[in-house]
Amino acid sequence: MAPATALIIGATGFVGGHLCELLATKHPQLRLLCLMRDTTPQKANDLNKLNPSVEIVEGTLEDSAIISAAAEKVDVVIHVAHSDYAPSVQAVLAGLRKRASTDSHRTPIYQHMSGLGVIADNVRGEKVDFVKEWTDVGFRLDDCPKDNTHLASDRQILEAGTRSQDGIQTAILFPGLIYGHGKTPRSGAWVPFYSTFAKAAGHAGTWGPVEVSQYCIHVRDVAAAVLCVLGYLLEDATRGGSDGLCKQIQLDDVLTRELIEDGCSLRDVPGTDHVMA
Ligand SMILES: NC(=O)c1ccc[n+]([C@@H]2O[C@H](COP(=O)([O-])OP(=O)(O)OC[C@H]3O[C@@H](n4cnc5c(N)ncnc54)[C@H](OP(=O)(O)O)[C@@H]3O)[C@@H](O)[C@H]2O)c1
């Protein structure tokens, strides 16, 4: 059964803007409640241009009662506002649990955007003897360095997704550094951040004397991944909960397919033959 209503938290953001636009194409029938702070007609209009199904719910992440009440009314909540503000996560879960306890026809869905900070080794350029390799196959939050960022929110979500009573299907996404252009006035913060340092130093480089690596991903791929995981949850192809940590997606293929659908010619792009076939 297709979802009828979704609550988007962070719709005016970098990821949220792309997500709203993609939802208009892939789920045009979906009624979208969007939490918005400091609402202005301009902000609301900008969002409506991306997705005409948007309805504004005025409030901030600190307004737990508003978030819970909105979550209780919807089939799906997608939180792409803040990976670390745990009270907003609690408010979403409280609302969805209430919904689950009163509506036995559909298990509510919660998708949350965390980040790869959960696996950071917190090295700052110094030499280390062992660098742990991570994979999303069999990934467990308990394996992450315990004081890492995002984990307080993520643990709550995992616990809610694995409960048998008043069940919620939960999925958490862990993007690396996100780049690209925003659909709203918000855009990727990291390229300007790093280029400011590079300009001041007169060269681009790494932190410290040893290799530094950080994964990055295009904002359109991140938004497409949210929709892809939503599709799996709706089709019951994943149960959410601990499964919702480990669904593997070929993100490059998602973006490539979209580019083809948008009429781009990929004949000269290496590595896309399998998608075009
Ligand atoms: N950007 C990255 O490189 C990156 C990497 C990994 C993970 N993430 C995670 O991915 C998610 C999306 O990131 P993003 O770059 O799209 O963020 P963003 O551009 O900063 O957007 C944040 C969104 O949340 C809203 N928001 C923030 N604080 C709020 C508050 N107190 N009350 C109400 N609304 C609030 C903002 O509203 P306004 O428009 O009113 O400000 C905006 O809609 C976040 O959870 C972030 O932690 C981001």
The ligand as an ORCA input file, in Angstrom:
! r2SCAN-3c Opt
* xyz 0 1
  N      25.944     18.274      4.772
  C      26.766     17.248      5.019
  O      27.909     17.183      4.515
  C      26.281     16.109      5.897
  C      27.094     14.958      6.012
  C      26.620     13.869      6.757
  C      25.379     13.939      7.374
  N      24.621     15.085      7.265
  C      23.296     15.095      7.899
  O      22.328     15.120      6.871
  C      21.191     15.869      7.281
  C      20.919     16.951      6.256
  O      22.031     17.832      6.191
  P      21.964     19.174      5.343
  O      23.356     19.486      4.913
  O      20.870     19.065      4.319
  O      21.526     20.226      6.484
  P      21.124     21.751      6.303
  O      21.295     22.241      4.910
  O      21.793     22.495      7.399
  O      19.533     21.755      6.559
  C      19.021     21.584      7.837
  C      17.504     21.658      7.757
  O      16.981     21.475      9.081
  C      16.310     22.643      9.483
  N      16.620     22.910     10.879
  C      17.846     22.929     11.465
  N      17.731     23.233     12.774
  C      16.406     23.425     12.991
  C      15.658     23.777     14.133
  N      16.234     23.973     15.316
  N      14.317     23.857     14.006
  C      13.706     23.644     12.800
  N      14.361     23.320     11.679
  C      15.703     23.213     11.772
  C      16.816     23.768      8.590
  O      15.841     24.791      8.538
  P      16.185     26.300      8.075
  O      16.078     26.323      6.579
  O      15.165     27.129      8.744
  O      17.586     26.607      8.562
  C      16.970     23.006      7.270
  O      15.700     22.791      6.699
  C      21.512     16.392      8.682
  O      20.970     15.487      9.630
  C      23.024     16.344      8.750
  O      23.488     16.189     10.082
  C      25.030     16.151      6.525
*
